Amino acid sequence: MMKRNFGRGVQLIDLTNSSPLSFPLMLMDGKSIETVGDAAAYFSGLSEDQREQSYWQIAIRMLNHALKEPTYLKAATMSLQTAFMLQGILASPHPLDNR
């Protein structure tokens, strides 16, 4: 990650492929999505039918926003978590586990 100084002590950290997501996501097949690069690689493997699903479109869009504005990383991670859950492949952290 690279820091950008915006004066008055405000710094934003640029995201890279190796930047960690806000929290790791475990899939049912044992695969772990832990970094921005892991998420991008997963997106590249989506089928055309999957890409047409609104939850994948939102997850992709939110990660793109986070790349431009790192403060969106948590929202992007949560959008990715939601897409995995709706696809039925999220193992943990599953948002419904703590009901």
Backbone as numpy.savetxt, mean C-alpha at the origin, in Angstrom:
# Nx Ny Nz CAx CAy CAz Cx Cy Cz
15.03 6.04 1.60 14.18 7.21 1.60 15.07 8.45 1.60
14.64 9.46 0.89 15.37 10.71 0.86 14.51 11.78 1.53
15.19 12.63 2.31 14.47 13.72 2.97 14.54 14.97 2.11
13.43 15.68 2.09 13.38 16.98 1.41 13.09 18.02 2.48
13.86 19.08 2.50 13.67 20.13 3.49 12.79 21.23 2.90
11.72 21.56 3.62 10.80 22.59 3.17 10.84 23.82 4.07
11.97 24.03 4.74 12.10 25.20 5.60 11.36 25.02 6.92
11.70 25.84 7.89 11.07 25.83 9.21 11.08 24.44 9.85
12.07 23.62 9.51 12.20 22.31 10.11 11.25 21.25 9.57
10.46 21.59 8.56 9.52 20.62 7.99 10.25 19.79 6.94
10.22 18.46 7.14 10.85 17.57 6.17 9.87 16.48 5.79
9.81 16.21 4.51 9.05 15.06 4.03 10.05 14.03 3.54
9.69 12.78 3.68 10.56 11.71 3.25 10.01 11.15 1.94
10.82 11.18 0.88 10.41 10.62 -0.40 10.38 9.10 -0.29
9.37 8.50 -0.85 9.24 7.05 -0.83 10.00 6.44 -1.99
10.58 5.27 -1.74 11.25 4.49 -2.76 10.67 3.07 -2.73
11.11 2.23 -3.65 10.64 0.85 -3.66 10.93 0.12 -2.36
11.99 0.50 -1.67 12.35 -0.17 -0.42 11.70 0.45 0.81
10.93 1.51 0.63 10.24 2.14 1.77 9.19 1.19 2.33
9.16 1.03 3.66 8.15 0.14 4.24 6.76 0.74 4.17
5.76 -0.11 4.01 4.37 0.32 4.13 4.14 0.68 5.59
3.01 1.24 5.92 2.72 1.62 7.30 2.66 0.40 8.22
2.27 -0.73 7.68 2.29 -2.00 8.40 2.32 -3.11 7.36
2.96 -4.25 7.69 3.03 -5.34 6.73 1.69 -6.04 6.56
1.47 -6.58 5.39 0.24 -7.30 5.07 0.60 -8.74 4.69
0.02 -9.69 5.39 0.24 -11.10 5.11 -0.92 -11.64 4.30
-0.60 -12.38 3.25 -1.63 -12.97 2.40 -1.82 -14.43 2.77
-2.97 -14.97 2.37 -3.32 -16.35 2.70 -2.28 -17.36 2.20
-1.59 -17.04 1.09 -0.60 -17.97 0.54 0.75 -17.87 1.24
0.83 -17.04 2.30 2.07 -16.88 3.06 2.95 -15.74 2.57
2.60 -15.14 1.45 3.37 -14.02 0.91 3.16 -12.79 1.79
4.21 -12.01 1.96 4.15 -10.80 2.76 4.36 -9.58 1.87
3.50 -8.59 2.01 3.64 -7.32 1.28 4.06 -6.30 2.32
5.34 -5.91 2.27 5.89 -5.05 3.32 6.40 -3.70 2.84
6.69 -3.58 1.55 7.28 -2.35 1.04 6.46 -1.78 -0.12
6.77 -0.55 -0.47 6.14 0.09 -1.62 6.43 -0.74 -2.87
7.64 -1.26 -2.99 8.01 -2.09 -4.14 7.22 -3.40 -4.19
6.98 -4.01 -3.01 6.16 -5.22 -2.97 4.76 -4.94 -3.50
4.19 -3.81 -3.08 2.84 -3.44 -3.51 2.82 -3.18 -5.02
3.80 -2.44 -5.51 3.87 -2.14 -6.94 4.02 -3.43 -7.76
4.84 -4.35 -7.28 5.02 -5.63 -7.98 3.72 -6.42 -7.98
2.99 -6.38 -6.88 1.72 -7.09 -6.83 0.74 -6.48 -7.83
0.69 -5.15 -7.87 -0.21 -4.47 -8.82 0.11 -4.88 -10.26
1.39 -5.01 -10.57 1.77 -5.33 -11.95 1.31 -6.73 -12.35
1.05 -7.59 -11.38 0.59 -8.94 -11.67 -0.92 -9.12 -11.70
-1.66 -8.03 -11.48 -3.11 -8.12 -11.50 -3.62 -8.35 -12.92
-4.66 -9.15 -13.01 -5.27 -9.38 -14.33 -6.10 -8.15 -14.71
-6.50 -8.09 -15.95 -7.33 -6.98 -16.43 -8.66 -6.94 -15.66
-9.24 -8.12 -15.42 -10.50 -8.18 -14.65 -10.32 -7.63 -13.24
-9.20 -7.98 -12.60 -8.93 -7.45 -11.26 -8.76 -5.93 -11.30
-8.04 -5.44 -12.29 -7.80 -4.00 -12.39 -9.09 -3.21 -12.58
-10.12 -3.86 -13.07 -11.41 -3.19 -13.26 -12.20 -3.07 -11.96
-11.80 -3.83 -10.93 -12.48 -3.75 -9.64 -12.14 -2.42 -8.97
-13.15 -1.76 -8.46 -12.94 -0.42 -7.88 -11.96 -0.45 -6.71
-11.97 -1.51 -5.92 -11.06 -1.53 -4.77 -9.60 -1.61 -5.19
-9.30 -2.27 -6.32 -7.93 -2.27 -6.82 -7.58 -0.91 -7.42
-8.53 -0.30 -8.13 -8.29 1.03 -8.69 -7.97 2.02 -7.58
-8.71 1.94 -6.47 -8.49 2.85 -5.34 -7.12 2.59 -4.71
-6.77 1.31 -4.51 -5.48 0.98 -3.90 -4.32 1.49 -4.76
-4.43 1.30 -6.06 -3.38 1.78 -6.98 -3.30 3.30 -6.94
-4.44 3.95 -7.00 -4.47 5.41 -6.98 -3.88 5.96 -5.67
-4.22 5.32 -4.55 -3.71 5.81 -3.26 -2.20 5.61 -3.15
-1.67 4.52 -3.68 -0.22 4.35 -3.65 0.44 5.41 -4.53
-0.15 5.71 -5.67 0.40 6.78 -6.52 0.38 8.12 -5.80
-0.70 8.40 -5.05 -0.75 9.64 -4.26 0.36 9.65 -3.21
0.59 8.51 -2.56 1.62 8.43 -1.53 3.01 8.66 -2.12
3.22 8.22 -3.35 4.52 8.46 -3.97 4.77 9.94 -4.21
3.69 10.69 -4.45 3.81 12.13 -4.65 3.77 12.88 -3.32
3.03 12.35 -2.36 2.85 13.00 -1.05 2.92 11.92 0.01
4.10 11.71 0.62 4.30 10.59 1.55 3.35 10.54 2.74
2.70 11.64 3.07 1.76 11.60 4.19 0.55 10.72 3.89
0.36 10.32 2.64 -0.74 9.45 2.25 -0.40 7.96 2.41
0.80 7.63 2.90 1.22 6.24 2.95 0.30 5.37 3.82
-0.13 5.87 4.95 -1.01 5.06 5.80 -2.35 4.80 5.10
-2.91 5.82 4.47 -4.16 5.63 3.72 -3.95 4.65 2.57
-2.80 4.72 1.92 -2.50 3.80 0.82 -2.38 2.37 1.33
-1.73 2.20 2.48 -1.60 0.86 3.06 -2.97 0.32 3.45
-3.80 1.16 4.01 -5.15 0.73 4.40 -6.00 0.39 3.18
-5.83 1.13 2.09 -6.54 0.83 0.84 -6.09 -0.51 0.27
-4.80 -0.78 0.36 -4.27 -2.06 -0.10 -4.80 -3.19 0.78
-4.83 -2.98 2.09 -5.39 -3.96 3.02 -6.85 -4.26 2.67
-7.61 -3.23 2.37 -9.02 -3.40 2.00 -9.15 -4.20 0.71
-8.32 -3.89 -0.28 -8.38 -4.62 -1.55 -8.08 -6.10 -1.34
-7.05 -6.40 -0.54 -6.73 -7.79 -0.26 -7.88 -8.48 0.48
-8.49 -7.77 1.42 -9.60 -8.35 2.17 -10.78 -8.64 1.24
-11.14 -7.68 0.39 -12.26 -7.86 -0.52 -11.98 -8.93 -1.57
-10.72 -9.12 -1.91 -10.32 -10.17 -2.85 -10.33 -11.54 -2.15
-10.38 -11.51 -0.80 -10.43 -12.76 -0.04 -9.08 -13.41 0.18
-8.00 -12.60 0.10 -6.66 -13.18 0.22 -5.85 -12.60 1.38
-6.44 -11.76 2.20 -5.74 -11.15 3.33 -5.76 -12.09 4.52
-4.57 -12.39 5.05 -4.49 -13.20 6.27 -4.44 -12.30 7.49
-3.49 -11.34 7.49 -3.40 -10.41 8.63 -2.57 -9.19 8.23
-2.69 -8.05 8.89 -3.68 -7.85 9.95 -5.07 -7.66 9.35
-5.95 -8.54 9.69 -7.31 -8.50 9.16 -8.13 -7.54 10.02
-8.74 -6.51 9.42 -9.43 -5.49 10.20 -10.63 -6.02 10.98
-11.13 -7.19 10.63 -12.30 -7.73 11.36 -11.90 -8.70 12.45
-10.60 -8.97 12.62 -10.15 -9.90 13.65 -10.39 -9.40 15.06
-10.44 -8.10 15.26 -10.55 -7.52 16.61 -11.94 -7.00 16.91
-12.95 -7.70 16.47 -14.32 -7.24 16.70 -14.68 -7.30 18.14
